[in-house]
Amino acid sequence: QVQLVESGGGLVQPGGSLRLSCAASGFTFSMNHMSWYRQAPGKERELVATITSVGGLANLAGSVKGRFTISRDNAKNTVYLQMNSLTPEDTAVYYCNTRLTSKTYWGQGTQVTVSS
């Protein structure tokens, strides 16, 4: 079955960096777009970034442009989110996402907290 497992979250000071990873299994990873979403407390889940099956950038939220980078390694079935210059507004649970035909899959999420 499809599995998406995020890792790499944690507590970081403002201005710091984190790299999130999402290990995928159960489908042909190299043929699918992959996305990162986030959900802050009391807010709706929002799209952060999408990467195409061949590594092109398909979407990037305006709030993270110039600070976050999405990438993938199809040999490792893993998608990454490099987050730099983090601010408290980036505090959220970050989710990995993909769509297969008409079904959407989510990971369990990884908490990112930006605080001094």
C-alpha positions in Angstrom: 0.0 0.0 0.0 1.0 3.6 -0.4 3.1 5.0 2.4 4.5 8.4 3.0 6.8 8.9 6.0 8.0 12.3 6.9 11.0 13.1 9.1 13.3 15.9 9.9 11.1 18.3 11.9 12.0 19.8 15.2 12.5 23.0 17.1 14.7 25.6 15.5 15.5 29.2 16.3 14.3 32.0 14.0 16.7 32.4 11.1 17.6 28.7 11.3 17.3 25.9 8.8 15.8 22.4 8.6 15.5 19.8 5.9 12.5 17.6 5.8 12.4 14.2 4.1 9.5 12.1 2.9 10.2 8.5 2.1 7.6 7.0 -0.3 6.7 3.4 -1.0 3.9 1.4 -2.6 3.7 3.2 -5.9 6.0 4.2 -8.8 7.6 7.2 -7.2 9.4 8.4 -10.3 6.2 8.9 -12.2 4.4 11.1 -9.7 4.3 14.7 -8.7 5.0 15.2 -5.0 3.9 18.0 -2.7 4.6 19.4 0.7 1.7 21.0 2.6 1.6 22.6 6.1 -1.0 23.3 8.7 -0.5 25.8 11.4 -2.6 25.8 14.6 -6.1 27.1 13.9 -5.4 27.5 10.2 -6.3 25.5 7.1 -3.8 23.2 5.5 -1.9 25.0 2.7 0.2 24.0 -0.2 3.9 24.8 0.3 5.5 23.4 -2.9 5.0 20.8 -5.6 7.7 19.1 -7.7 7.1 17.3 -10.9 8.1 13.6 -11.5 11.3 14.7 -13.2 12.3 17.3 -10.6 10.8 20.5 -12.0 9.2 23.0 -9.7 5.4 23.0 -10.3 4.3 25.2 -7.5 5.8 27.3 -4.6 3.8 29.3 -2.1 4.6 33.0 -2.2 5.3 33.1 1.5 8.3 30.7 1.2 9.8 31.9 -2.1 13.5 32.5 -1.8 13.6 30.5 1.5 12.3 27.0 0.8 13.5 24.5 -1.9 11.7 21.3 -2.9 13.8 18.5 -4.4 13.6 14.8 -5.0 15.8 11.7 -5.4 14.0 9.2 -7.5 16.7 6.6 -6.8 15.8 6.8 -3.1 12.0 7.4 -3.5 12.4 10.5 -1.3 11.3 14.1 -1.6 12.9 16.8 0.4 12.0 20.3 1.6 15.0 22.5 2.5 13.8 25.4 4.7 16.1 28.3 5.3 15.6 31.6 7.1 12.8 30.2 9.2 10.4 32.5 11.0 7.8 31.8 13.7 5.1 32.0 11.0 6.6 28.8 9.5 5.6 26.9 12.6 3.2 24.1 11.5 2.8 20.4 10.9 4.3 19.6 7.5 2.8 16.9 5.4 4.0 15.0 2.3 1.3 14.4 -0.3 0.8 12.7 -3.6 -2.1 11.9 -5.9 -2.6 8.6 -7.7 -5.5 8.6 -10.2 -8.4 10.0 -8.2 -7.0 9.3 -4.7 -4.9 11.6 -2.5 -2.4 10.3 0.0 -0.9 12.0 3.1 1.9 11.2 5.4 1.5 11.4 9.2 3.2 14.8 9.3 6.2 16.2 11.1 6.1 19.1 13.5 8.3 22.2 12.8 8.4 24.8 15.6 10.3 28.0 15.1 10.9 29.7 18.4 13.6 31.4 20.4 
